[in-house]
Amino acid sequence: MTYVDYLAARGRERDASLFSTILVDERRHADYTRALLFELAASEAEARRALRRVKRWEAWRGWLRAGRFLASRRDFRRGREAKTPLYRAYCKFWRQSPRRKGQARRREGLHPGLLDLNQALNLKS
């Protein structure tokens, strides 16, 4: 159901007509932008790759917005929502991530490619 349908069902025909006109204009903009992308891209495969990259980027931004919203909630910080299945699944994924080890070392001020001070001392003795 779109706003056009919603407003028409409520008897607000003038507003429904306005939203309908806006939707037609937005579809025209989207079609023109897509056609221009395919025209300017070196190949159709490259244009489709660019579209997939944008979809991934927007999905990532949506995930960050959702995380920012949850982090700003007082109940979440107290741990009530920390018991949700999605949160548990994410934590499990985070613990198993192969990049996690390097990130933990960077937080401690060590670069993964450099020797740890303890390792360096053990090498000398």
Backbone torsions as a table, in degrees:
resi	resn	phi	psi	omega
1	MET	NA	129.1	178.7
2	THR	-100.2	173.4	175.9
3	TYR	-61.6	-32.4	178.7
4	VAL	-60.5	-48.3	179.0
5	ASP	-64.2	-42.9	-178.8
6	TYR	-61.0	-48.2	-178.2
7	LEU	-68.5	-37.8	178.4
8	ALA	-64.4	-38.7	179.0
9	ALA	-66.8	-27.4	179.5
10	ARG	-88.1	-0.5	179.0
11	GLY	83.3	14.8	179.9
12	ARG	-99.7	70.6	-174.4
13	GLU	-63.4	-36.2	-179.2
14	ARG	-63.5	-46.3	178.7
15	ASP	-66.8	-38.7	178.0
16	ALA	-62.4	-40.5	178.3
17	SER	-64.5	-40.9	178.5
18	LEU	-61.9	-47.9	179.1
19	PHE	-63.9	-36.3	177.9
20	SER	-62.5	-43.1	178.0
21	THR	-63.9	-41.4	178.8
22	ILE	-63.1	-43.1	179.5
23	LEU	-62.7	-40.2	177.5
24	VAL	-61.5	-44.4	-179.9
25	ASP	-64.4	-41.5	179.5
26	GLU	-65.3	-40.1	177.3
27	ARG	-62.6	-38.8	178.3
28	ARG	-63.0	-42.7	177.5
29	HIS	-61.9	-44.6	-179.1
30	ALA	-64.3	-42.8	179.0
31	ASP	-64.0	-41.4	179.7
32	TYR	-65.0	-43.7	-179.2
33	THR	-63.0	-42.3	178.8
34	ARG	-64.4	-44.2	179.3
35	ALA	-62.7	-40.5	179.3
36	LEU	-66.1	-39.8	177.2
37	LEU	-60.1	-47.7	-179.1
38	PHE	-66.2	-30.2	178.7
39	GLU	-73.1	-39.0	-175.7
40	LEU	-85.3	-22.9	-179.7
41	ALA	-69.4	152.0	-179.1
42	ALA	-66.1	-31.8	179.3
43	SER	-151.3	167.0	178.3
44	GLU	-66.2	-35.3	179.0
45	ALA	-63.3	-40.0	179.1
46	GLU	-65.9	-39.6	178.6
47	ALA	-64.7	-42.5	179.0
48	ARG	-66.0	-35.8	177.5
49	ARG	-64.1	-40.8	178.3
50	ALA	-64.3	-39.9	178.3
51	LEU	-64.6	-41.4	177.8
52	ARG	-63.7	-39.2	179.5
53	ARG	-63.5	-41.1	178.8
54	VAL	-65.9	-40.7	178.6
55	LYS	-62.2	-42.5	178.1
56	ARG	-63.9	-42.7	-179.7
57	TRP	-61.2	-45.7	-179.6
58	GLU	-66.9	-36.2	176.3
59	ALA	-63.9	-41.6	178.3
60	TRP	-62.9	-43.5	178.4
61	ARG	-62.8	-38.5	176.7
62	GLY	-63.2	-41.4	177.6
63	TRP	-61.9	-42.4	179.1
64	LEU	-65.6	-40.5	177.5
65	ARG	-61.5	-42.8	178.9
66	ALA	-63.0	-42.2	178.2
67	GLY	-64.5	-40.4	178.8
68	ARG	-64.3	-39.9	178.0
69	PHE	-62.9	-47.5	-179.1
70	LEU	-64.8	-39.4	-178.7
71	ALA	-67.2	-26.4	-179.0
72	SER	-81.7	-12.3	-178.8
73	ARG	-81.6	132.5	-178.5
74	ARG	-63.3	-40.5	-179.3
75	ASP	-62.5	-36.9	-179.5
76	PHE	-66.3	-41.9	-179.3
77	ARG	-66.7	-26.9	177.7
78	ARG	-77.7	-14.0	175.1
79	GLY	102.8	3.0	-179.3
80	ARG	-67.7	-45.5	179.0
81	GLU	-79.2	-9.1	179.5
82	ALA	-66.7	-11.5	179.8
83	LYS	-93.6	4.3	-179.1
84	THR	-72.7	152.2	-179.6
85	PRO	-59.6	-38.2	-179.6
86	LEU	-63.4	-44.1	-179.9
87	TYR	-63.1	-43.1	178.6
88	ARG	-62.6	-42.7	-180.0
89	ALA	-63.3	-41.4	-179.6
90	TYR	-65.0	-42.7	179.5
91	CYS	-63.1	-39.8	178.8
92	LYS	-63.9	-42.5	178.0
93	PHE	-62.2	-42.2	-177.7
94	TRP	-63.1	-41.1	-179.9
95	ARG	-65.9	-32.2	-176.1
96	GLN	-88.8	-6.2	-176.0
97	SER	-64.6	130.7	179.4
98	PRO	-67.1	-23.6	179.8
99	ARG	-78.5	-15.7	-175.1
100	ARG	-57.8	-40.1	-177.7
101	LYS	-61.7	-45.1	179.1
102	GLY	-67.0	-35.8	179.3
103	GLN	-67.7	-38.7	178.6
104	ALA	-63.8	-39.9	-179.8
105	ARG	-68.2	-37.2	178.9
106	ARG	-66.0	-36.1	178.0
107	ARG	-63.0	-30.9	179.1
108	GLU	-81.9	-1.9	178.1
109	GLY	94.7	7.9	179.4
110	LEU	-105.3	143.8	175.0
111	HIS	-93.2	136.3	-176.2
112	PRO	-59.2	-25.2	-177.9
113	GLY	-85.4	-10.0	-177.3
114	LEU	-100.4	157.0	178.1
115	LEU	-74.8	141.8	173.8
116	ASP	-71.2	150.8	-179.6
117	LEU	-60.0	-40.3	178.3
118	ASN	-63.5	-39.9	178.1
119	GLN	-64.1	-41.4	-179.7
120	ALA	-64.0	-40.8	178.8
121	LEU	-66.5	-37.7	178.5
122	ASN	-67.2	-32.1	179.3
123	LEU	-69.2	-33.6	-177.7
124	LYS	-75.0	-31.8	-175.2
125	SER	-88.7	NA	NA
